Amino acid sequence: MVGHGGAMGNGRIGPSGVPANANTHPEDSILAWLARGIDQPGGKLPLFDSDGQAVDPGLVHMSIAQGWAEPWFRNPLKPDWLVCKLTEAGRDMAARFMDPS
């Protein structure tokens, strides 16, 4: 997942141990999850996939670590659910890789 830095990176370390930068290409599952937030109010990211299964918490935490998503609020009824929204970097990443033209 990508941080906000340019070609030299931003000091964040990606999942492979390589510094994250704007040229990092996330996994398809992450791109698909990020893309689902593009048209949502406030960029809200889904808690469940298109099959109704919970989104992998590792995917969520990885997206946060890379700066593509950020925690939005805590759900008092389900405190273990991490409700997130897209960051500008996440929106840019999803848009760039989902529509490469």
Residue pairs with C-beta under 8 A, 6 or more apart in sequence:
1 14
1 15
1 20
1 24
1 26
1 30
1 62
1 63
1 65
1 66
1 67
1 68
1 93
2 20
2 21
2 22
2 23
2 24
2 26
2 66
2 67
2 68
2 89
2 93
3 9
3 10
3 11
3 12
3 20
3 21
3 22
3 66
3 67
3 89
4 10
4 67
4 89
5 11
5 12
5 20
5 21
5 22
6 21
6 22
7 21
7 22
7 23
8 21
9 19
9 20
9 21
10 19
10 20
10 21
10 67
11 19
12 19
12 20
12 65
12 66
12 67
13 19
13 20
14 20
14 24
14 66
15 62
15 66
18 24
20 66
20 67
24 66
25 97
26 34
26 66
26 68
26 93
26 97
29 56
29 59
30 59
30 62
30 63
30 68
31 93
31 94
31 97
31 98
33 45
33 46
33 49
33 55
33 59
33 63
34 45
34 63
34 68
34 69
34 86
34 90
34 91
34 93
34 94
35 94
35 98
36 45
36 46
37 43
37 44
37 45
37 46
37 69
37 85
37 86
37 90
37 91
37 94
38 86
38 91
38 94
38 95
40 46
42 72
42 85
43 85
43 86
43 87
43 90
43 91
44 72
44 83
44 84
44 85
45 55
45 60
45 63
45 69
45 83
45 84
45 85
45 86
46 55
47 54
47 55
47 81
47 83
48 54
48 55
49 55
57 82
60 69
60 82
60 84
61 82
63 69
63 84
63 90
64 70
64 71
64 84
66 89
67 87
67 89
67 90
68 86
68 87
68 89
68 90
68 93
68 94
69 84
69 85
69 86
69 87
69 90
70 84
70 85
70 87
71 82
71 83
71 84
72 83
72 84
72 85
73 83
74 83
75 81
75 83
86 94
